[in-house]
Amino acid sequence: MPRVRHIAVRFAIILGTAAVLPLLAYGVWSLLTLQRATRESIVNGNLNVATRAAEEIRRYVFGNAEILKALAADLQGTGLEQWQQNRILKNYVLQFREFRELTLFEESGEVLATSRVGSPRVSISSHLPEIMSGVSMSAIRVDDDLLPTSVFAIHLSRLNRPAGWLIGEFSLEEMWRMVDRIRIGEHGFALVIAPDGTLIAHGDPDKKALVAQARNMGSHPLVVGPPKEGAPAWAVYDDEGREQVAVAAKIVPLSWTVVVEQPTAEAYANATELQQQLTVAILLGLGLMVSSGFLFGRRFIAPIFALRNATQALAKGQMETRVHIDSADEFGALGASFNAMADRLVELQEDVKRQERQAMFGRMAAGLVHDLAHPIQNIGNSTRLLLRDDLDEDSRYMFRQTIERELETLKRFMDDLRNIVKPRPIERFPMDATASVSEIVEAMRAEAERAGLTVVTSYADQPLVIDVDRFALGRVYRNLMTNAIQATRPGGRVTIVTARAGEFVDISVTDTGVGIPPGRVAAIFDDFVTTKRRGLGLGLAISKRIVEQLDGRIIVESEEGQGTSFTLRFPGAGSPAAAAVAAS
C-alpha cells in the first residue's frame, strides 16, 4: 500500500507557503540588509576615525614644519651675530619642545649656530624628500630614549643664491600620544606605517615593541595598495591569527598610512547579536505559524480522517462501523451520507446472503433431486421385485446387487456433504505414490472398461515417497478417475502417469473427453460447481481441500473438445521443499 501523506502536513505546508514564506523571505532580506548596513556603518565609522587621525597627524607635522620655516625666515639675511643666532635657536628649542636640536650650517657645511652645548648631532643631508615647499623631512627613527625622531631640513638662500642650511631634529612623541588616544571599542587600535613599510606608531600597548624593532609592514594589504572603491575595508589577520577589520587613510604629502584595526568579532558583535535575535524571532514566528496551521489543519480535516477510517473498516467487513461528525457543514452532511450508505450496504449484504442461500439450497435441492431420484427409484423397484414369489435366485442376487450399489451411491453423497461441513482429520504417513495410485486404478479399471474406455498407465521406475494420508488421497484419486471416466466418450482413453519433477512428485490423470470451457476452468474447484449433468459439484472442491491440507497443489489443464489433465504435485519426502513446508 503506498504511503499516504497526511493532509494536515500538506495543509501546514500550503499555509506556510502562502503566508509564512513571504514573511520569511522578507525577514531574510531584512537580515541581509541590516547586516550590510551595519557593516557599512561600522566600516565608515572606523574610516572616519582613520581620516581624522591622519588629518591631525598631518597638521601636527606640518605645523612644526611651518615653525621651522618661520625660524628660517628670521635667520635668513638678517646679519645677526653668531651669539645672537645661537640665542634665537636656543629660545626656539625652549619654546617649542618638539625640537630637540636646531643647527644653522654654512653652505660649505660649517656650523654657524646651534642650540646644543657642544657639537651638533645633526648634519646636512641634501637627499631628503620634500614634504612641503622648501621643507624636507627624513625617515622616522627611534632614538636612544625609544622615542620617534625625525629631521627637518630647510635650504637657505640669499639673493637667490644658496646661503646655508637650517637643520632641526624633531621629536614625534606627541604623534605617538595622538595614536595612543585612538580607540575603537576595547581592542581596536590605530597604527602608522611609513612609505617603506616601517611601523612608526602603534596604539596597542602590547605592540609598542614592534615600533622599536622597526617592524616592516610592507605586506599589509592597505600598504601594498589601497582598497578598491566600494570596498573600503579589508579583512586581515594579526600575529595570533585573529581576523581584524582594517581601514586606512593616507597622509598624502608624507606618504604615511594610518591604519585602524578592530577585531571582526568585536566590530560586528552588536550586529551579530541583533541578527541572532531577529533570526530567533523569525524562526519562532515561522514555527508558531506552522504549528497553528498543523493544529488547525488536523482539526479541520478530522472528519476526513474519521471517514477514511470508517471506509477502511467497511472494507474489512466491519459493517457496523459508523461515523459521528457533529458539525452542520458539508462534513456533517458527508458523514450522514456515509452512515446512510453503510446502512444500505448492510441491507444489500443481507439480501445478497439471502439470495446466495436460496441459490445454494436451490442448487443442492436440484442436485439432490436429480442425483438421488434415480438411485432411490432403482432401490424402490428392486425392493418391489424382491418381494415377488416367482423370482429366481439369480434375479434376486442381481436386484440385491443393484440395491447395494445404489446405497453406496447414496452413502457417497452423504460423505461429500459431511466433508463440506466438517472435513476429516489428516494423518500423514510416508508411502509410494505409484503404489497408492495403482491400487485405485486397478479397482476402477473394470468401471472404465464397462464405459468403453482404455486405461493407460506410465509409472516411474523408482519409488516416489511422499508424506500423505492414504485414505484421503485415495478419495482424491477416485474423484479424478470418476470425473475422467464420466467426461470421456466410449472409445476414449484415460492415462495415469507418476513422475519426479525436481524436488516434487507429480501424479497426473488425463482424459480425452469433452474438456472444460475456458471461462469455467477457474471455478471448477468451488463448492456446488460442476460441468456434468449429474452431481452436486463437491468432488473437485473436496479434492482441492484435501490436496492443500497435504501441502500439495492441484493443477488443471484443459482444452475444450480435446480433454482435461489434472496433476497432483507433492513435495518429495526428505527433499528441501518438503523440509521448508514442514518448517512453515
N, C-alpha and C positions, 0 to 999 in steps of 0.2 A: 504493500500500500504506500503510495507516495506520501512524503512528509507534507503536512498541511501547515502553511504559515498562518499564525494566529491573526485574526482581523484586528485585534486590539493593537498588536505591534504595528501592523500596516497603518492603522488609524493614527497612532502616535507618530509614525514616520511622515505621514501626509501632513499632520498638524505641524510637525517640526519644519517640514519643507515649506509649507505655506506661510507660517507665522514666525517661526524661530530662525529659519535660515536667513531671511533678510536682516533680522536683528543681529544675528551672529556675524554676518558679513559687515554690517555697519560697525559692530564692536571691533572686529579685526582691523577694519580701515581706520577706526578711531585710534586703536592702539598703535598702529604703524605711523599714523600722522603725529600722535603725541610723542612717540619715540623719536621721530625725525625732528620735530620742532624742538623738543627738549635738548636733543644733542646739538642742534644748530645753536640754540640759545647758550648752552654751556660753552661750545667752541667759540662763539662770538664773544662771550664774556671774557674767556681766557685770552682771546686775541686782543681785545681792548686793553686788558691789563698789560700784555706784552708791548702793545703800541705805546701806551702811556709811559711805561718804563723806558722804552727806547728813546722817547722824546725827552724824558727827564735826564737820562744819561747824556744825550746829545747836548742839551742845554748846559749841563754841568761841565762837560769837557770844553764846549765852545765858549762858555762864559769865562773860563780860566784862560783860554787862548786869546780872547779879546782883552783880558787884563794884561797879558804879556805883550800884545800889540800896542796897548796904550803906554806901557813902560818903554817899549822900543821907540815910540814917538817922542817920549820925554827925553830920552837919551840921545836921540839922533840929531846931530847938527846943533847942539846947544853950547858947545865949547866949555863944558864943565871940566873942572879939575878932577884928577883921579880920585882924590879923597872924597869929593862930592858925589862922584858916581858910585863909589863904594857905599857911601851913606844911603844913597837912594835905593840901591839894591838890597841892603840890609833892612831898610824900612819896609820894603815890599814883602820881604820874607816874613818879617814880624807881623805885618798886617794881613797878608794872605797866606795862611798856614799850609795850604795845599802845595805851595812852592817850597821845596826843601833847599834849593840852591839856585841862584841866578848869577850868571857869569857873562861878562862882556868881553869879546875877543876882537883883536885886530884881524884884518883880512888875512894877514900872514899867519895867524894862529896865536899870536902873543896875547897874553891876558892883560886886559886894560883895567878891569874892576871885577870884583866878586863879592858875594855875600858871605862866603866862607872865611873862616880864620885859617889861613894856610892855603895849600894848593887846592884848586878846584878838582872836583871828581868828574865833571862833565868835559866833553871835548867836542870840537867841531865835527859835524857829520853832514856832508852835502848830499847824501843819498836817501834822506828820509822822505817818506811820502807826504805830500802836501794835503792837509785836511781842510784848509780854508785859505783864502787869499793871503799869501805871504807867511803862513804858519805851517811848519812841518811837524810831524809827530812820529816818534819812534814806536816800536812794538812795546807792549807792556811786559815788564819782568817783575819778579818778586825779589825784593831786596833782602838784606840780612835780617831785617826785622819781620820777614814774612808778610810784607805789605806790598801791594801793587804799585809800581812806579813806572813812569814814562818820561820821555824827554821831549820838550818843545824847542823848536829852533826857528829864529827869525833872521833872515839875511838883511843886514842894514845897508843903506845906500846914502850917498851924499852927492847931490847934483848929478843924479842918475849914474853914479859910479859906486861900485861896491865899497862899503866902508866898514865891514866887520860883521860879527855875529852876536846875537843875544840868545844864549842857551839857558833853558830853565829845566831843572829836574822837578817833576810834578808828581805828587802823591795822589793816587786814586782810591785812598781808603774810604772816602765818603761815597764813592761809587759802590763799594762793597756793602756799605751800610744801606744804601738805597736798594740794592739787590736783596739784602737780607730781610728788608721790610716787606718784600712782595711775598704774600702767602695766598695760596688758593686752597681753601679747605684746610685740612690738617696735615696733609702730606704733599701738597702741591707747591713747588718752588720754581724760582727763575734762575737762569744761568746765562752768562755772556760768553760768546765764543768769538775769537779773533779771526781775521780773514784766512790765516794759515791753519785754522782748526784748533788752535791752542785755547784751552779753557782759561778764562781770565777772571771769572767770578762765578760763584755758586751760592745760592741761598740756603741750601741744606747744610746745617752744621756738621752733619756726619760726613759730608763730602768736601769739606774745605781742603782736606789734604790733597785732593785731586788737582786743585789750583796750584799748590806748592810743587806738585810733581809735574806741572805743565802738561797735564793730560791732553792728548790730542783727540779732538772730537771731529776730525775731518770726515769720518764715516757716518756722522749723524745725517739722516735724510734731509733735515732742514738746513744743513750746512752745504751738503752736496748740491742741492738745488731747491728753490722754494717750491711749495706745493702748488699744484695746478689750481687754476681759478675754479671756484666751485667746490674745492676740497681743501679748505684751509687747515685742516688738522691731519696729523699723521699718528699712526699707532706705532710706538717704539717700545723697546724693552730695556729695562735698566740692568745693572750688573747682576741682580738677583733673579732676573727673568720675569719680573712683573711688568705687565703691559701698562704703558703710560699714554695718555692723550697729550700730544705735543703740538704747540702752535709757536709761530716765530714772527718777529718783526725786525726788519733791517734798519740799522743806523747808517743811512746811505753814505754820508761823507766819510765815515770811519770804516765802512765795510764790516762793522761788527754785526753780530746776530744775537738778538735777545730771544731766548727760548724759554717758554713757560711749559712745564711738565706737571701733570697731575695723574695719579693712578686711575686707570679706567674704572675700576670698581667703585672708587670714591666719587669720581666725576659723575657717573651715571647712577649713583646709589638711589637718589630720590626718584629718578625716572624709572629705575628698575622696580623699586618698591611700589610706585603708583601703577606701573604696568601689571605687576603681580596682583595688586588689589583689583584692578579692572578686569583682569583675566578671571580671577576667582568670582567676581560679581557676575561676569558674563556666563561662566560655567554654571554657577548656581541658578541664574535665571533660565538658562537652557535646560538644566536638569529639572527645575520646577515645572517648566512648560511641558517637557516630555512626560514627566510623571503625571501631571494633571491630564494630559492628553491620553496617556495609557489608562489611568483610572477611569476617566470619563468614557473612554472608548470601551473598556471592559463592561462598565455599567450600561452603556448604550447598546452594546451588542450581546448582553447576557441572554436576551430572548433567543437570539440566533443560536448560541451555544446550547440552550435548552432544546430547541427544535432539532439541532443536529444530533444531540444525544438521544432524544426520543426516536428520531428516524433510525439511528443505528440499533436501538433496542428493538424496534419493529422489524428491522431486517434480520435480527437474530431470533425472531419468533416470539418475542415478549409482547403479545398482543394487548396486554392490559395496560401498557405504557400510555400515559397522557401527560400533557404539559400544562403548567399553571402560570400564565402570564397576566399579571394584574396591571394592565395598562389599557387605556382607552384609545390607543393609536393603532397604526397599521399592524404593529407586532401583536397586539391583543387580538385583532381580527384574524391574523395569520394563525395564532395559537388555537383559536376557536375552530378555524377551518381544519387544522391538523387533527384536533380531537374528533371532529365530525368524520373526517376521513378514516381515522383509526376505528371508530365505531362501525362505520360502513364496511371496513375491511374485515372486522370480526364477523359481521353478518354474512359477508360474501364467503369467508372461510368456512363458516358453518354450513352454508348452502353447498359449497364445493365438497366438503366432507360428506354431507348427507347424500349428494348425488353420486360421489365415489362409492359410498357404502351400497347405495342402491344398485349402481352399475356392477360392483363386485358381487353382490349377492345375486344379481340377475345372471351374471356370467357363471357363478357357481351353480345356481339353480339349473340354468340351461345345460351346463356341462354335466351335472349330476343326472338330470332327467335323460339327457342324450346318452350318457355312458352307462348309466345304471339300468335304463329301461330294457336294453337287450339282455344283459345278464339276468335280471330279475324275471324277464319273460321266459328265458330259457330254463331257469330254475323252476318256475311255475309249471311250464309244460312238461318238463322231465318228471317233476313230482307227480303230476296227474297221471302220466303214463305209467309210472312205477306202481300206482295203485291198481292198475288193471290186472285181472287174474289170468288173462290169456297171454301175458307177456313172457317170452322165453328168457332163459338165463343170460344169453349174450346181449339181448336188448337191455335187460335190467342193468348189466355191467356198463354198457355204453351210456345209459342215462345217468348212472351214478357218477361216471367219469365227467359227464357234462356238468352235473351239479357241482362236483368238486372244483372243476376248472373255473366255473363262473364265480363260485365262492372265493376262490383265490384272487380273481379279478377284483371282487368287492373288497377283499382284505387289502389289496394293494392301494385301492383308492383311499381307504381309511388311513393307511400308513402315510400316504402323501399328505393328507390333511393334518395328521398328527405331527408330522415333521415340520410343517409350516408353523404351527403354533408353538411347539416345543421340540427343538432339534435334539437328537440323541447325542449323548456324550461321546467324544472321540478318544479311542485308546490306540496308541502307536506301538507298532512292533516292526522290526526290520523284516523285509520279505522281498522276494524276487518279483519284479514287476511282470516279467514274462510268464512266470508260473501262475501268478494271480489272474492275469487276463486270459490265459489259455484255458483255465477251468471254466470261466464264464462262456468263452467262445464255443467250447465243446458242448456245454449244456444247452446252448441256444442254436447250435448248428442245425438240429432237426427242424426247429421252427423256421429257420431261413430256407431250408430245402423245401418245406411244405409251401412256402411262399414263392417257390420257383427261383430262388436266388443262389448264387455261388459265393461261398465264404473263402476268402484267400487270406493266408497269414504269412507274415515275414517277421520272424523273431530274431533278436540279437544272439550272437554266438556265445557271449559271456553273460553271466548273471548280472542283472541290473537291480542292485539293492536300494530300496527306498524305505523310509520310516513312515508307515501309514497304518490305517485301520482297515483290516482285510474285509470286514463285512460292509463298512461304509463305502469303501472303494468298489466292492463288488456291486453295490447298488448303482453306483455311477456307471460301471461297465454295462449293466443290464439296461439302464435308461438309454445310453448311447446306442447299444446294439438294437434295442427295440425300435428307437426312432429311425435308425438306418434301414431296418427291415420294412417298417411301415412306409417309409418315404420312397422305396425303390420298387419299380415295376418288375413283374416276372421277367426273368432273363437277365436281370441286372447283377451287380457284384457288390459285395461288402468286403473291404480289405482292412485287416488289423495288423499294425506294424509297431514293434518296440525297437528303440534305438537309443544310443547315448548321444547327447548334444553338449559336448564340453563337460561342465560340471553338473549337467542336468540329465534327467531321464525322460524321454518322450514316449507316450503311448497314443497312437493315432487310430481313429475309427473313421473310415472313408467309405462313402456310398456313391453310387451312380444314379441317384434319384433325381427328383424334380428340382432340388435346390431350394434356396430361400431368396425371396425378393430382396434387393439391396436395401430398400427402405425399412426392412423389418429385422435385419441382422442384429442391430444394436439392442433390440427389445426382446429377443427370444429368451433371455435369462430372467425376465421379470415374471412375477407371480401371475398366474392366470392368463398367460400369453402363449398361444400355440398357433402353429401354421397347419395343423392337421384338422380333419373334420371331427375327430373324436378326441376326448381327453380334457382335463382341467387346465393343462398348461403349467403343471407343477414339477414335471420331471426334470427339465433343464434348470429351473430355479433351485431345486433341491440339490442337483448335481454340482452346480457352481458353488453353492454354500459349503458343501462337503469338501470340494477340492480346495477352496480357500482356507478352511479350517485345518487342512493338512499341509498348509504353506505352499500350495501349488497354484498353477494358473491353468485356465481352460481357454483355448484359442480356437476360434471358428473361422473357417474359410469356405465360402460358398459361391457358386455361380449358377444362376437360375437356368434350369434345364440340363445342367451338367453334373450336379451332385454337390455334396457337402462333406467337409472334413473337420472333425473335432480332434484336437490334440491336447492331451493332459501332460503338463510339464511339472515335474517334481525335482527338488534338489536331491542329487545322489547322496546316499548315506556316507558320511566321512569326508565329503567334499567341503572346500571353503565356503561355498554357497550355503550348504546345509548348516555349517557352524555359525555363519552370520545370521541365518534365520533363527536358529536356536537361541543365539545371544539376544536377538531382538524380542 
